[in-house]
Amino acid sequence: MPYVLGIDIGSTNTAASVARRRGATWARPEVVALADGSPTVPSVLHLAADGALVVGEPGGGDGSRTARGFVRRLGDDVPLLLGGEAFPPQALTAALIAWVVEEVRHREGEPAEAVVLSHPAGWGRHRHDLLHGVLWQFGLGNVTLLPRPVTVAESHAARGFPGSAAAVYALGGNTFEAALVRRTPRGTYETFGFPQGLDWIGGADFDEALAEHVRTVLAGELAAAEPRDVHDTLRGLLPECDRAKRELTVGTETDVLLTLPTGPVRVPVSRVRFEDMIRPAVQATVELLTRTVHSAGLLPAQLDCVLLAGGSTRIPLVLELLAAAFPVPVEVEPDPQLTAATGAALAACQVVSPRPRRPEPEPGAARDAGRAAEPAVPAPRGPDHDRPTPGEPPPRPPVRITPLDLPRASRLTLTRGRGRE
């Protein structure tokens, strides 16, 4: 059955979603189980002994052959070294994309009609060109790149968000992004203003804050144990803290469970205590989103909504602080970790079957029907590709590119591993 594919490659996890054609329309996107029934796979590559790049967390072995965080480094001229071999960040990113495309093609029995990749908001032409060039070497010439805020808005719009202008709050595993989107006359979305981000805040940092609390509580027991036993105990601490964090999104209390040499222990933690640990970091993300709105010449009240994405946005404190700062609805989907991938699949449907042009609603129209119209959202000064992106290198002159010696997509295999949000 004809289908399109949406992919979201995050700094810690990758997700994918497919939408299948049903006659003249498209069915609601379905998330693809990429590893052991999980909707995500770690954004990790390991260089195997035979030279193949293996997707997922390695079971052990030489850590110098494992690459993490390469998506954030795309555009960096310094390659990553795996087993003494140099790999440009764009080559590793393309290898992961190629594996997802091949995995889905194998399950569906045919290639996707279109592929849309959801990427960080701050990417510009330079990074686009780098990634497109390597994807072409993998035989992937049909990949459309869209900023993550756009795919997030597409997913929320499919669930009923009717507004024109919104702020997007994307809290990933290791990063935070703040951006603005608006609806175009064709009913799609585009970014405006200048996206901003924090590379030192994410769900993994919340796990580490809880882990530090546990290490403090168990300091006496850990000091009395053998160093090797302590290492074995703490190896599973972060995954356990990730589980506890998830439980505290719906419950008010939980336990962090560990096994010490003297036996199993439980460290109780309440939601109030956990949120006190992470409150300064969450407050920093809300303040950055507010500054992003102000930098576009808008007030928070002039938006139609705040749209959330990223697994850690389920934490009640996030909704609490956003609601206090923004006098507009704050929307989060049932599984916000998959929002961007779902929106990418919806955008892929539009690549194949573009929507007809229609009048653009005024900002605030859905929220302020019957009231005087709010000031219009400022239009960009020029096309996005003519405007510099913060942190993006200036356009470079044409260069002759030597083809990279990359592993074939068919050699990419999956290792089973557990990723964090």
C-alpha positions in Angstrom: 0.0 0.0 0.0 1.5 3.4 -0.9 2.8 5.3 2.1 4.9 8.3 3.2 7.5 8.4 6.0 8.2 11.0 8.6 11.4 10.8 10.7 12.5 12.8 13.7 16.2 12.4 14.7 16.7 13.8 18.2 19.9 14.2 20.1 19.2 11.0 22.1 16.4 9.1 20.3 15.0 8.7 16.8 11.3 8.1 16.0 9.5 7.4 12.7 5.9 7.4 11.6 4.1 6.3 8.3 0.9 7.5 6.7 -0.8 5.2 4.2 -2.8 6.3 1.2 -6.5 5.4 1.4 -8.0 6.2 -1.9 -7.8 10.0 -2.4 -6.9 10.6 1.2 -4.3 9.7 3.8 -4.9 7.7 6.9 -3.7 9.1 10.3 0.0 8.4 10.7 1.1 5.3 12.6 4.3 5.2 14.7 6.9 2.6 13.5 8.3 0.3 16.2 12.0 0.6 15.5 13.5 -1.6 18.2 11.9 -4.4 20.3 8.5 -2.9 20.0 9.7 0.5 21.2 8.5 3.5 19.3 12.1 5.0 19.4 15.6 3.8 18.9 18.7 5.5 20.5 20.4 8.0 18.2 23.6 6.0 18.6 25.9 4.4 16.1 28.6 1.8 16.8 31.4 0.8 14.5 31.5 -3.0 14.3 34.6 -5.0 13.7 33.6 -5.6 10.1 33.4 -1.9 9.4 29.6 -1.7 9.5 27.7 1.0 11.4 25.4 -0.6 13.9 22.3 1.3 15.1 21.5 1.4 18.8 23.3 1.1 22.1 26.2 -1.4 22.1 26.0 -4.2 24.6 29.5 -3.3 25.8 33.0 -3.3 24.5 35.1 -0.4 23.3 33.4 2.9 23.9 35.8 4.6 21.4 33.8 2.9 18.6 30.5 4.4 19.6 29.1 7.8 18.4 26.5 9.9 20.3 25.4 13.4 19.9 26.4 13.6 16.2 23.2 15.2 15.1 24.0 18.3 17.2 27.4 18.5 15.6 26.2 18.4 12.0 28.0 21.3 10.2 31.1 20.9 12.4 34.2 20.5 10.3 35.8 18.3 12.9 34.9 14.6 12.4 34.2 12.1 15.1 36.7 9.3 15.5 35.3 5.8 15.8 38.0 3.1 16.2 40.5 5.5 14.9 38.5 6.2 11.7 37.2 9.7 10.9 33.4 10.1 10.3 31.9 13.5 9.5 28.8 14.2 11.6 26.6 14.5 8.4 27.8 11.0 7.3 26.7 9.5 10.7 23.4 11.4 10.6 22.7 10.2 7.0 23.6 6.6 8.0 21.0 6.7 10.7 18.4 8.1 8.4 19.2 5.5 5.7 18.8 2.7 8.3 15.3 4.0 9.3 14.3 4.3 5.6 15.5 0.8 4.8 13.9 -0.7 7.9 10.5 0.8 7.0 10.9 -0.2 3.3 11.6 -3.8 4.4 8.5 -3.9 6.5 6.2 -2.2 4.0 7.6 -4.1 1.0 8.1 -1.0 -1.1 9.8 2.4 -0.8 8.1 5.5 0.6 6.6 8.0 -1.9 8.1 10.8 0.1 10.3 11.1 3.2 10.3 14.2 5.5 13.0 14.6 8.1 12.3 16.8 11.2 15.5 18.6 12.2 16.6 21.2 14.8 15.1 24.6 14.3 18.4 26.4 13.9 19.6 24.5 10.8 20.0 26.6 7.7 21.2 26.2 4.1 24.7 25.1 5.0 23.6 22.2 7.1 20.8 21.3 4.6 23.3 21.2 1.8 25.8 19.0 3.8 23.1 16.5 4.7 21.4 16.4 1.3 24.8 15.7 -0.3 25.4 12.7 1.8 21.9 11.4 1.6 22.2 11.5 -2.2 25.2 9.2 -1.9 22.9 6.8 0.0 20.4 6.9 -2.8 18.0 9.1 -0.9 17.1 11.9 -3.1 13.5 12.2 -2.0 14.1 13.5 1.5 12.5 16.8 2.4 14.0 18.7 5.4 11.7 20.6 7.7 12.4 22.4 11.0 11.1 20.6 14.0 8.7 23.5 15.0 6.9 23.1 11.7 6.4 19.3 12.1 5.3 19.8 15.7 2.7 22.4 14.5 1.5 20.0 11.8 0.9 17.2 14.3 -1.0 19.5 16.7 -3.1 21.0 13.8 -4.2 17.5 12.8 -5.5 17.1 16.4 -7.5 20.3 16.2 -5.3 23.3 16.8 -7.0 25.9 14.7 -4.8 28.9 15.3 -2.5 30.9 13.1 0.5 31.8 15.3 2.0 29.6 18.0 5.1 29.2 20.1 6.8 25.8 20.0 8.4 24.5 23.2 10.5 21.4 22.4 12.3 19.7 25.3 14.4 16.9 24.1 16.8 14.4 25.8 19.7 16.8 25.9 18.5 20.1 24.3 15.7 22.6 24.4 14.4 24.6 21.5 12.1 27.7 21.4 10.6 28.8 18.2 7.6 30.5 16.5 5.4 29.2 13.7 2.5 30.6 11.7 0.0 29.1 9.3 0.6 29.9 5.6 -2.2 30.5 3.0 -1.9 26.8 2.0 -2.7 25.7 5.5 0.9 24.5 6.1 3.2 26.1 8.7 6.5 28.1 8.5 8.8 29.4 11.2 9.3 33.1 11.7 11.4 35.2 14.1 14.7 33.7 15.3 14.7 30.2 17.0 16.7 29.9 20.2 17.9 27.0 22.2 19.8 25.6 25.2 22.2 22.8 24.8 22.6 22.2 28.5 19.0 21.4 29.4 17.0 18.2 28.6 15.3 15.2 30.0 18.7 13.5 30.6 19.7 16.4 32.9 16.5 15.8 34.9 17.5 12.1 35.3 21.0 13.2 36.5 19.5 15.6 39.0 17.5 12.7 40.5 20.5 10.4 40.3 22.6 12.9 42.3 19.9 13.0 45.0 20.0 9.2 45.2 23.8 9.1 45.4 23.6 11.7 48.3 21.0 9.6 50.2 23.0 6.4 49.8 26.5 8.1 50.3 27.2 6.0 53.4 26.3 2.7 51.9 28.2 3.4 48.7 31.3 4.5 50.6 31.4 1.2 52.6 31.1 -1.0 49.4 33.9 -2.1 47.2 34.5 0.2 44.2 33.7 -2.5 41.7 30.4 -3.2 43.4 29.6 0.5 43.5 30.3 0.7 39.7 27.9 -2.2 39.0 25.3 -0.6 41.2 25.5 2.9 39.7 25.6 1.6 36.1 21.8 1.1 36.2 21.1 4.3 38.2 20.3 6.7 35.3 17.9 4.3 33.5 16.1 3.7 36.9 15.9 7.5 37.4 14.4 7.8 33.9 11.7 5.3 34.9 11.0 7.1 38.2 10.7 10.4 36.3 8.1 9.0 34.0 6.1 7.6 36.9 6.1 11.0 38.6 4.4 12.5 35.6 1.2 10.7 36.6 1.8 9.9 40.2 2.8 11.9 43.3 5.3 9.5 44.7 7.6 6.7 43.6 10.8 4.8 44.6 14.2 4.6 42.9 15.1 0.9 43.2 18.8 -0.2 43.3 20.6 -3.4 44.4 23.6 -2.8 46.7 26.0 -5.5 47.8 24.0 -5.6 51.0 20.8 -6.1 49.2 18.0 -4.1 47.4 17.3 -0.6 48.6 14.5 1.9 47.9 15.0 5.6 47.8 11.6 7.3 48.0 11.0 10.5 46.0 8.0 12.7 45.7 6.9 14.7 42.8 7.3 17.9 44.8 10.9 17.0 45.7 11.7 16.1 42.1 10.2 19.3 40.7 12.2 21.3 43.3 15.4 19.7 41.8 14.6 20.7 38.3 12.6 23.9 38.8 15.6 26.3 37.9 16.2 24.5 34.6 12.6 24.4 33.6 12.2 28.1 34.5 15.2 28.9 32.2 13.4 27.2 29.3 10.2 29.2 29.9 12.1 32.4 30.1 13.9 31.6 26.9 10.6 31.0 25.1 9.3 34.3 26.4 12.4 36.1 25.1 11.9 34.4 21.7 8.3 35.7 21.5 9.4 39.3 22.5 12.3 39.2 19.9 9.7 38.8 17.2 7.9 41.9 18.3 5.0 40.0 19.9 3.5 39.6 23.4 2.6 36.2 24.7 -1.1 37.1 24.7 -0.9 37.7 20.9 -0.2 34.0 20.2 -3.0 31.4 19.7 -1.3 28.6 21.6 1.9 27.1 23.0 2.6 23.7 21.4 4.7 21.2 23.2 7.0 18.4 22.0 9.5 16.1 23.7 8.9 13.3 26.3 9.8 15.5 29.3 7.0 18.0 28.5 4.7 15.5 30.3 6.2 16.7 33.6 3.4 18.7 35.4 5.9 21.5 36.4 6.4 22.3 32.7 2.7 22.9 32.1 2.5 24.8 35.4 5.2 27.3 34.6 4.2 27.8 30.9 0.6 28.4 31.9 1.8 31.1 34.4 3.9 32.9 31.7 1.5 32.5 28.7 -2.2 33.5 28.9 -3.1 31.2 26.0 -3.8 27.5 25.8 -0.8 25.1 26.3 -1.2 21.9 24.2 0.6 18.6 24.7 -0.2 15.4 23.0 -0.6 12.0 24.7 2.9 11.0 23.7 4.9 14.2 23.0 8.0 12.2 22.3 6.4 11.2 19.0 4.9 14.5 18.0 7.6 15.7 15.6 7.7 12.3 13.8 3.9 12.3 13.4 4.0 15.8 12.1 6.8 14.9 9.6 4.6 12.1 8.2 1.7 14.6 7.9 4.0 17.0 6.1 5.1 14.1 3.8 1.5 13.7 2.8 1.4 17.3 1.6 4.6 16.7 -0.4 2.7 14.1 -2.4 -0.8 15.8 -2.3 -0.4 19.5 -1.7 -3.3 21.3 0.0 -5.2 23.9 -2.0 -4.5 27.5 -1.2 -6.9 29.2 1.2 -7.2 32.5 3.1 -4.9 32.8 6.0 -6.6 33.3 9.4 -5.7 36.3 11.4 -3.5 35.6 14.5 -5.7 35.2 17.5 -8.8 34.6 15.4 -9.6 31.2 17.0 -9.1 32.6 20.4 -10.6 36.1 20.0 -13.6 35.6 17.7 -15.8 38.7 17.8 -13.1 40.9 19.3 -10.9 43.4 17.6 -8.1 41.7 15.7 -4.7 41.6 17.3 -1.7 43.2 15.6 -0.6 41.0 12.7 2.3 38.7 13.1 5.4 40.5 11.6 6.3 39.2 8.1 9.9 38.2 7.6 12.1 40.7 5.8 12.9 38.2 3.0 12.7 34.5 2.1 14.1 32.2 4.8 17.0 31.1 2.6 18.1 34.7 2.2 18.2 35.4 6.0 21.0 34.2 8.2 20.1 31.8 11.0 21.6 32.4 14.4 24.7 30.3 14.9 24.7 29.3 11.2 27.9 29.8 9.2 27.6 32.3 6.3 27.0 30.9 2.8 30.1 29.3 1.4 31.4 29.4 -2.2 30.9 26.3 -4.4 33.4 23.6 -3.7 34.3 20.3 -5.3 33.1 17.6 -3.0 34.9 14.3 -2.9 32.4 11.4 -2.4 32.6 9.9 1.1 33.4 6.3 1.6 30.3 5.4 3.4 28.9 2.0 4.6 26.1 0.8 2.4 22.6 1.1 3.9 22.1 -2.6 3.5 25.0 -3.3 5.9 23.4 -1.2 8.7 22.0 -3.5 11.4 20.2 -2.9 14.7 21.5 -3.7 18.1 19.0 -3.9 20.9 19.5 -1.1 23.4 17.5 1.1 25.7 17.4 4.8 25.0 16.4 7.7 27.2 14.2 10.6 26.4 
